[in-house]
């Protein structure tokens, strides 16, 4: 793709079933290494793009400057740096968030039985 000047887009999520434990908001979280693997294999930058819902069907798209990584950086180091970038765009967490989340999952409207 690089030699044909194509782009590759990845939507990443912290809920993954495989990856490495990488620091995310001061916690070790299982994190995909696919972006870092692509950086290492093809020596390409990562261009963070964020899409935020503003209202109903209105969205704000933010395209950040490319992040270039040295080929000497490990997959783990690249993944850690990308998590730092994700932290920068995440909305602040309310002090009551954990309490609210626990209460939501304890309500009867959630049925997790098979």
For each residue, the residues with C-beta under 8 A, 3 or more apart:
1: 4 6 7 8 42
2: 5 6 42 43 44
3:
4: 1
5: 2
6: 1 2
7: 1 47
8: 1 38
9: 49
10: 34 35
11:
12: 32 34 35 86
13: 16
14: 24 29 30 31
15:
16: 13 19 30 31 32
17: 30
18: 30 32
19: 16 22 30 31 32 33 79
20: 30 31 33 75 76 79
21: 28 29 30 31
22: 19 28 29 31 76 79 80 83
23: 26 27 28 29 80 83
24: 14 27 28 29 31 83 86 87
25: 29 87 90 93
26: 23
27: 23 24
28: 21 22 23 24
29: 14 21 22 23 24 25 83
30: 14 16 17 18 19 20 21
31: 14 16 19 20 21 22 24 79 83
32: 12 16 18 19 35 79
33: 19 20 36 37 75 76 79
34: 10 12 37 38
35: 10 12 32 38 39 46 78 79 82
36: 33 39 40 75 76 78 79 82
37: 33 34 40 41 75
38: 8 34 35 41 42 44
39: 35 36 42 43 44 45 46 69 78
40: 36 37 43 71 75 78
41: 37 38
42: 1 2 38 39
43: 2 39 40 71
44: 2 38 39
45: 39 66 67 68 69
46: 35 39 66 67 69 82
47: 7 63 64 65 66 67
48: 63 64 67 85 89
49: 9 61 62 63 64
50: 61 62 64 89
51: 59 60 61
52: 59 60 61 62
53: 58 59
54: 58 59 60
55: 58
56:
57:
58: 53 54 55
59: 51 52 53 54
60: 51 52 54
61: 49 50 51 52
62: 49 50 52 89
63: 47 48 49
64: 47 48 49 50 67 85
65: 47
66: 45 46 47
67: 45 46 47 48 64 81 82 85
68: 45
69: 39 45 46 73 78 81
70: 73
71: 40 43
72:
73: 69 70 77 78 81
74: 77 78
75: 20 33 36 37 40 78 79
76: 20 22 33 36 79 80
77: 73 74 80 81
78: 35 36 39 40 69 73 74 75 81 82
79: 19 20 22 31 32 33 35 36 75 76 82 83
80: 22 23 76 77 83 84
81: 67 69 73 77 78 84 85
82: 35 36 46 67 78 79 85 86
83: 22 23 24 29 31 79 80 86 87
84: 80 81 87 88
85: 48 64 67 81 82 88 89
86: 12 24 82 83 89 90
87: 24 25 83 84 90
88: 84 85
89: 48 50 62 85 86
90: 25 86 87 93
91:
92:
93: 25 90 97
94: 97 100
95:
96: 99 100
97: 93 94 100 101
98: 101 102
99: 96 102 103
100: 94 96 97 103 104
101: 97 98 104 105
102: 98 99 105 106
103: 99 100 106 107
104: 100 101 107 110
105: 101 102 110
106: 102 103
107: 103 104 110
108: 111
109:
110: 104 105 107
111: 108
112:
113:
114:
